[in-house]
Amino acid sequence: MVMGELEQASQVLVIGSGPGGYAAAFRAADLGLEVMMVDPSLSPGGRCLYDGCIPAKSLLFMAQVIRDAERLGDMGVAFDRPRIDLDAVRRRQAGVISALAENLTRLSRRRDIQLVRARAEFEDSHTVRLHDAEIRRIRFEHAIVAVGAQPTPFPEVPFVPGGRIMNAADALKLPGIPADLLVIGGGYIGLELGTIYAALGSRVHLVQMSDRLLPGLDADLVAPLQQRLESYFESMHLQTRVTGLQTSAQGGGKAVIEGSGTRELRCDRAVVAIGNRPSTQGLGLEHTRVDIDPKGFIKVDRQQCTTDDAILAVGDVTGGVMLAHKAAREGKVAAETLAGRPSAFDVQAIPAVVYTDPQIASCGMSEEAARRANREVRVLRFPWRYSDRAATVGGSDGLTKIIVEPQSGRIIGAGIVGRQAEALIAEAVLAIEMGALAEDMALSLHPHPTLSETQEEAAELFLGNATRRVLRGESQPGASKKKG
């Protein structure tokens, strides 16, 4: 050790302070373990708080209000065109982030967690070296790696802060409202960003390689959203790829896209939302016994343990579904494992929400996944055109669907597209985790008129006594039985 270098020791070292990291640190401290948490950021929160979930949802709420105001015109209430004050929008966004970061810092201190602002690099399985910090080295008994993932750049076009080719974090800082914005990628990040900028006044052009948006979700859930976005966006190009991307410092740029043919698409800025890659580069894992897969993700078991006995890993850096709440649960599992408690990540229904207009939420097994697995299921669909509440809020294009095992009646999956889907999906998550039957959901009274009763109505289709079918004298809307 170099003379004068500061070295500290810790029972548990958490590397990364995002949802997975701070959840692990908090749980470990609550279980009586001594914890240090290292991250380059000033306060805990990670990419989710500073560059992802929170700023995006703040802006998406604003976009939703703008669209709701437009729809009120059909209800007899008209508003003037919104006037966007970007400085005020940025200040509010910064205020939200600052308040939440302060809360996380306060919660860390109450637990006597030592926060260290630095970048950590493994020297061996029990030592990390810190960069840009007074403390130069930390010796630990166990470490939990929670460094997350980072956006995948467009090939050979690096992200430059303040540049016209942006990743999601840059786009969420609202550098301006471009007249024409190119969004590369039809996943949830690309669609949410496109939703924000379209509401602010940009002409949004979306390019997606596959033949549909959100290819990981059932097509019938995506259909209402795609129809809505076709009216919000200037253009949508499916089964198309961007083969060239150029911008100039003077403004403006162009993309070469190839689909049914080759053409140029003019844009003022471009957002690249084509996925994420693990943030393992520069972490020094080669100096440990941690095994990583060919894509750079850390391999873990159900207890979040790696192939190195001293090191665990949680969150996006381990691959799979990249969601903050999944990372947080994994962080708690890792802490409980270190504390000697029986724990494992055994979640049956990971909820996922796309915060577009309309929202899409899903959990458990999808219809298309069941088909691929050649698993017999009963798919119960309740279109919101039969919902009284949906009619009152102008959301009759929504849909609630439940995936049920035909023999047992057990609910194994669900999907909702429409207003408040983010909240409605929680009932289905609980039903799946508890092994509830469609009959349980059908016999649970839901208030009327609400959107929540669409789940009761869908479940009643399994019993053959759906209220809306009886009242309207129609056959069960959308009930189907599929095998393989």
C-alpha positions in Angstrom: 0.0 0.0 0.0 1.3 3.5 -0.9 2.2 5.5 2.2 -0.6 7.7 3.3 -3.4 5.9 1.4 -6.5 5.5 3.4 -8.0 2.0 3.8 -11.2 1.0 5.4 -12.9 -2.3 6.2 -16.6 -3.2 5.9 -18.7 -6.3 6.6 -20.9 -5.7 3.5 -19.8 -3.4 0.6 -22.6 -2.5 -1.8 -21.3 -1.2 -5.1 -24.0 0.9 -6.8 -26.8 2.9 -5.2 -29.7 2.4 -7.5 -32.9 0.6 -6.5 -31.1 -2.8 -6.2 -28.2 -1.3 -4.3 -30.0 0.8 -1.8 -32.6 -1.9 -1.2 -29.7 -4.3 -0.4 -28.0 -1.8 1.8 -31.1 -0.9 3.7 -32.1 -4.5 4.3 -28.6 -5.6 5.3 -28.4 -2.7 7.8 -31.8 -3.6 9.2 -30.6 -7.1 9.8 -27.7 -5.9 11.9 -24.9 -5.9 9.3 -22.3 -3.2 8.9 -22.7 -1.6 5.5 -20.8 0.7 3.1 -22.3 1.9 -0.2 -20.1 3.2 -3.0 -21.4 5.1 -6.0 -20.1 8.0 -8.2 -23.3 9.9 -7.6 -23.7 12.5 -4.8 -26.8 10.7 -3.3 -28.4 7.2 -3.6 -30.9 6.7 -6.4 -28.9 5.5 -9.4 -29.9 5.8 -13.0 -33.6 5.2 -12.1 -33.8 8.3 -10.0 -31.5 10.6 -12.0 -31.7 9.5 -15.6 -34.6 7.1 -16.0 -37.8 6.1 -14.2 -38.4 9.2 -12.1 -37.7 12.0 -14.6 -39.5 10.0 -17.3 -42.6 9.5 -15.3 -42.7 13.2 -14.2 -42.7 14.2 -17.9 -45.1 11.5 -18.9 -47.6 12.8 -16.3 -47.3 16.2 -17.9 -47.8 14.6 -21.4 -50.9 12.8 -20.1 -52.5 16.0 -18.8 -51.9 17.7 -22.2 -53.6 14.8 -24.0 -56.4 14.7 -21.5 -57.0 18.4 -22.1 -57.2 17.8 -25.9 -59.7 15.0 -25.4 -61.9 17.2 -23.2 -62.8 19.1 -26.4 -65.0 16.1 -27.4 -66.7 16.5 -24.0 -67.6 20.1 -24.5 -64.7 21.7 -22.6 -62.0 23.5 -24.7 -58.6 24.8 -23.5 -56.1 27.1 -25.3 -53.0 25.5 -26.8 -50.5 24.8 -23.9 -47.6 27.1 -23.5 -44.5 25.2 -22.6 -41.9 26.9 -20.3 -39.0 24.4 -20.6 -37.0 26.2 -17.8 -40.0 25.7 -15.4 -40.4 22.1 -16.5 -36.7 21.4 -15.8 -36.9 23.1 -12.4 -39.8 21.0 -11.3 -38.2 17.9 -12.6 -34.9 18.8 -10.7 -37.0 19.5 -7.6 -38.6 16.1 -7.6 -35.3 14.3 -8.1 -33.6 16.4 -5.4 -36.4 15.7 -2.8 -36.3 11.9 -3.5 -32.5 11.8 -3.4 -32.6 13.7 0.0 -35.0 11.1 1.3 -32.7 8.2 0.3 -29.7 10.0 1.9 -31.7 10.5 5.1 -32.8 6.9 5.2 -29.2 5.7 4.7 -27.9 7.9 7.5 -30.6 6.6 9.9 -29.3 3.1 9.3 -25.7 4.2 9.8 -24.8 3.2 6.3 -21.5 4.9 5.2 -21.9 6.5 1.8 -18.8 6.9 -0.3 -18.8 8.9 -3.5 -16.3 7.0 -5.8 -16.0 4.4 -8.5 -15.0 1.0 -7.3 -12.8 -1.5 -9.0 -12.1 -5.0 -7.7 -8.5 -5.8 -6.9 -9.4 -9.3 -5.7 -12.3 -11.1 -4.1 -12.1 -9.1 -0.8 -10.7 -5.8 -1.9 -11.8 -2.9 -4.1 -9.8 0.2 -5.1 -11.7 3.5 -5.1 -11.2 6.1 -7.8 -11.7 9.8 -7.1 -12.1 9.5 -3.3 -10.1 10.1 -0.2 -10.5 6.5 0.8 -8.3 4.5 -1.6 -9.1 0.9 -0.7 -11.9 -1.0 1.0 -11.5 -4.5 2.4 -14.8 -6.4 2.8 -16.2 -9.7 3.9 -18.9 -9.7 1.2 -19.8 -7.4 -1.7 -23.1 -6.9 -3.5 -22.6 -5.7 -7.0 -25.5 -3.4 -8.1 -24.0 -1.3 -10.9 -26.9 -1.6 -13.3 -26.8 -1.2 -17.0 -26.3 1.6 -19.5 -27.8 2.5 -22.9 -26.5 0.7 -26.0 -25.2 3.3 -28.4 -26.0 3.3 -32.1 -23.1 1.5 -33.9 -20.1 3.7 -34.3 -22.0 6.7 -33.1 -21.0 7.5 -29.4 -23.3 9.5 -27.2 -21.9 13.0 -26.6 -23.5 15.0 -23.8 -25.3 17.9 -25.3 -25.1 16.3 -28.8 -28.0 15.9 -31.2 -27.8 12.1 -31.0 -29.1 11.4 -27.6 -29.6 8.4 -25.2 -32.7 8.4 -23.0 -30.9 10.2 -20.2 -30.0 13.1 -22.5 -33.5 13.2 -23.9 -35.1 13.4 -20.5 -33.0 16.6 -19.7 -35.1 18.3 -22.4 -32.3 20.2 -24.3 -35.1 21.6 -26.5 -38.2 20.8 -28.4 -37.0 19.7 -31.8 -39.3 20.3 -34.8 -38.5 16.7 -36.0 -37.3 14.0 -33.6 -36.2 10.6 -34.7 -36.8 7.8 -32.2 -34.8 4.6 -32.9 -36.4 1.7 -31.1 -40.0 0.6 -30.5 -39.6 -0.7 -27.0 -41.0 0.9 -23.9 -38.2 3.5 -23.6 -38.5 4.7 -27.1 -42.3 4.9 -26.9 -42.3 6.8 -23.7 -39.8 9.3 -25.0 -41.8 9.7 -28.2 -45.0 10.2 -26.2 -43.3 13.0 -24.2 -41.9 14.9 -27.1 -45.0 14.5 -29.3 -47.1 16.1 -26.5 -44.6 18.9 -26.3 -45.0 19.6 -30.0 -42.3 17.7 -31.8 -43.0 15.8 -35.0 -41.9 12.3 -33.9 -40.7 9.7 -36.4 -40.3 6.2 -35.0 -38.2 3.4 -36.6 -38.5 -0.2 -35.3 -36.8 -3.2 -36.6 -39.5 -5.8 -35.9 -43.0 -5.9 -37.4 -44.7 -4.5 -34.2 -44.2 -2.3 -31.3 -43.3 -3.8 -27.9 -42.6 -7.3 -29.3 -42.4 -8.8 -25.8 -46.1 -8.1 -25.1 -49.2 -9.8 -26.5 -50.3 -8.2 -29.8 -53.9 -7.5 -28.6 -52.5 -5.4 -25.7 -50.3 -3.4 -28.0 -53.0 -2.8 -30.7 -54.9 0.1 -28.9 -51.6 1.8 -28.1 -50.3 1.5 -31.7 -53.5 3.0 -33.0 -53.3 5.9 -30.6 -49.6 6.5 -31.4 -50.3 6.6 -35.1 -52.3 9.7 -34.5 -49.7 11.2 -32.1 -46.6 10.5 -34.2 -45.7 12.0 -37.5 -44.6 8.6 -38.9 -44.0 5.1 -37.8 -41.7 2.7 -39.8 -41.9 -0.9 -38.7 -39.7 -3.7 -40.1 -37.2 -0.9 -40.8 -33.7 -0.3 -39.7 -31.5 2.8 -39.5 -28.4 2.1 -41.5 -26.9 5.6 -41.3 -27.2 8.5 -38.9 -25.7 12.0 -39.2 -26.2 15.3 -37.6 -24.4 18.7 -37.9 -23.4 21.2 -35.3 -25.3 23.9 -37.2 -28.5 22.0 -36.7 -30.5 19.4 -38.6 -29.5 15.9 -39.6 -30.6 12.8 -41.5 -31.0 9.1 -41.1 -30.9 6.5 -43.8 -33.6 3.9 -43.2 -34.1 0.6 -45.0 -37.4 -1.2 -45.0 -39.4 -1.9 -48.1 -36.9 0.4 -49.7 -34.1 2.8 -48.8 -34.9 6.5 -48.0 -33.6 9.4 -46.0 -35.5 10.8 -43.0 -34.8 14.4 -41.9 -34.5 15.1 -38.2 -33.2 17.8 -35.9 -32.4 15.3 -33.1 -32.4 11.6 -32.7 -33.0 9.4 -29.6 -31.3 5.9 -29.6 -33.4 3.5 -27.5 -32.2 0.1 -28.7 -31.5 -1.6 -25.4 -29.1 -1.7 -22.5 -25.8 -3.4 -21.8 -24.3 -4.3 -18.3 -22.1 -1.8 -16.6 -19.4 -4.3 -15.9 -16.6 -2.7 -17.9 -13.9 -1.3 -15.7 -15.3 -3.1 -12.6 -12.3 -5.4 -12.3 -14.3 -8.6 -12.2 -11.5 -10.4 -14.0 -9.6 -10.2 -10.6 -12.3 -12.2 -8.9 -13.9 -15.6 -9.4 -17.2 -14.1 -10.7 -18.4 -15.7 -13.9 -20.0 -13.5 -16.6 -21.9 -14.6 -19.7 -20.9 -13.7 -23.3 -22.9 -10.5 -23.1 -21.2 -9.3 -20.0 -24.0 -10.0 -17.5 -23.0 -11.5 -14.1 -24.3 -15.0 -13.5 -26.2 -15.5 -10.3 -28.4 -18.2 -8.6 -31.8 -17.7 -6.9 -30.0 -16.4 -3.8 -28.2 -13.7 -5.9 -24.9 -15.5 -5.3 -22.2 -15.5 -8.0 -19.5 -18.1 -8.6 -17.3 -16.2 -6.1 -18.3 -17.0 -2.5 -17.6 -13.4 -1.3 -19.6 -11.6 -4.0 -23.3 -11.3 -4.8 -25.0 -9.4 -7.6 -28.4 -7.9 -8.2 -30.4 -5.9 -10.7 -29.8 -5.1 -14.3 -26.2 -6.2 -14.2 -27.5 -9.8 -13.8 -29.6 -9.5 -17.0 -33.2 -10.7 -17.4 -36.0 -8.3 -17.0 -34.6 -4.9 -16.3 -37.0 -3.3 -13.9 -36.4 -1.2 -10.7 -38.8 -3.2 -8.5 -37.2 -6.5 -9.6 -33.8 -5.1 -8.7 -35.0 -4.0 -5.3 -36.4 -7.4 -4.5 -33.2 -9.1 -5.6 -31.3 -6.6 -3.3 -33.4 -7.7 -0.3 -32.8 -11.3 -1.2 -29.0 -10.8 -1.4 -29.0 -9.0 2.0 -31.1 -11.8 3.6 -28.8 -14.4 2.2 -25.7 -12.7 3.7 -27.6 -12.5 7.1 -28.1 -16.3 7.0 -31.8 -16.1 6.4 -33.6 -18.5 4.1 -34.4 -16.3 1.0 -34.6 -16.7 -2.7 -36.0 -14.7 -5.7 -39.1 -16.8 -6.4 -41.4 -14.2 -7.8 -44.2 -15.7 -10.0 -45.6 -12.5 -11.4 -43.2 -9.6 -12.2 -45.4 -6.6 -13.2 -44.3 -4.5 -16.0 -45.8 -1.1 -17.0 -45.4 1.0 -20.2 -46.4 4.5 -19.2 -47.7 5.6 -22.6 -51.2 6.8 -23.5 -52.9 4.4 -23.0 -50.7 2.6 -20.5 -50.0 -1.1 -20.8 -49.4 -3.4 -17.8 -48.8 -7.1 -17.6 -47.7 -9.8 -15.2 -47.2 -13.6 -15.1 -47.5 -15.7 -18.2 -48.6 -14.0 -21.5 -50.8 -15.6 -24.0 -48.0 -15.8 -26.6 -45.6 -17.3 -24.1 -48.2 -20.0 -23.3 -48.5 -20.7 -27.0 -44.8 -21.0 -27.5 -44.6 -23.4 -24.5 -47.5 -25.5 -26.0 -49.4 -24.9 -22.7 -53.1 -25.1 -22.7 -54.7 -22.0 -21.3 -58.0 -20.2 -21.3 -57.8 -16.5 -22.4 -60.5 -14.3 -21.0 -60.8 -10.8 -22.6 -63.0 -8.0 -21.4 -63.0 -5.1 -23.9 -63.5 -1.8 -22.2 -66.2 -0.8 -24.6 -68.5 -2.7 -22.2 -67.2 -0.8 -19.2 -69.4 2.0 -17.9 -66.5 3.7 -16.2 -64.3 3.6 -19.3 -67.1 5.3 -21.2 -67.2 8.2 -18.8 -63.5 8.9 -19.0 -63.1 8.4 -22.8 -61.2 5.1 -22.5 -63.4 2.6 -24.3 -60.5 1.3 -26.4 -59.0 -0.4 -23.4 -58.8 -4.2 -22.7 -58.4 -6.4 -19.7 -57.3 -10.0 -20.2 -56.7 -12.9 -17.8 -54.8 -16.1 -18.6 -56.2 -19.1 -16.7 -55.4 -22.8 -16.4 -58.5 -24.5 -17.9 -58.6 -27.4 -15.5 -57.8 -25.8 -12.2 -59.1 -22.3 -12.9 -55.9 -20.8 -11.5 -54.9 -17.4 -12.8 -51.4 -17.5 -14.2 -51.2 -14.2 -16.2 -52.9 -10.9 -16.9 -52.6 -7.9 -19.1 -54.3 -4.5 -19.1 -54.2 -1.7 -21.7 -55.9 1.5 -20.7 -56.1 4.3 -18.2 -54.7 3.5 -14.7 -53.3 0.2 -15.9 -50.2 0.8 -13.6 -52.5 0.5 -10.5 -55.0 -2.0 -11.8 -52.3 -4.7 -12.5 -51.6 -5.0 -8.7 -54.7 -7.1 -8.2 -53.6 -9.7 -10.8 -50.1 -9.8 -9.3 -51.5 -10.6 -5.9 -53.9 -13.2 -7.4 -51.1 -15.0 -9.2 -48.7 -15.0 -6.2 -51.5 -16.4 -3.9 -52.5 -19.0 -6.4 -56.0 -17.5 -6.7 -58.7 -18.9 -9.0 -60.6 -17.0 -11.6 -63.6 -17.7 -9.3 -61.9 -15.9 -6.4 -61.5 -12.8 -8.5 -65.0 -13.0 -10.0 -66.6 -13.4 -6.5 -64.6 -10.5 -5.0 -66.9 -7.4 -5.1 -65.4 -4.5 -7.1 -66.9 -1.0 -6.8 -69.1 0.3 -9.6 -68.5 2.1 -11.8 -64.7 1.6 -11.8 -62.1 0.3 -14.2 -61.1 -2.3 -11.5 -64.4 -4.2 -12.2 -63.1 -5.0 -15.7 -61.0 -7.7 -13.9 -64.1 -9.0 -12.1 -66.0 -9.1 -15.5 -63.1 -10.9 -17.2 -62.9 -13.5 -14.5 -66.7 -14.0 -14.6 -66.3 -15.1 -18.3 -64.6 -18.2 -16.9 -67.7 -19.0 -14.9 -70.0 -18.2 -17.7 -72.0 -15.5 -15.9 -70.4 -12.2 -17.0 -72.9 -9.4 -16.1 -72.3 -7.4 -19.3 -73.0 -10.4 -21.5 -76.3 -11.1 -19.7 -77.4 -7.4 -19.8 -76.6 -6.9 -23.4 -77.7 -10.3 -24.7 -74.3 -10.9 -26.3 -71.9 -13.9 -26.3 -68.9 -13.7 -24.1 -66.7 -11.0 -25.6 -63.3 -12.4 -26.5 -63.4 -15.6 -24.5 -61.2 -18.2 -26.1 -59.4 -21.4 -25.4 -56.0 -22.0 -26.9 -53.6 -24.9 -26.9 -50.2 -24.4 -28.4 
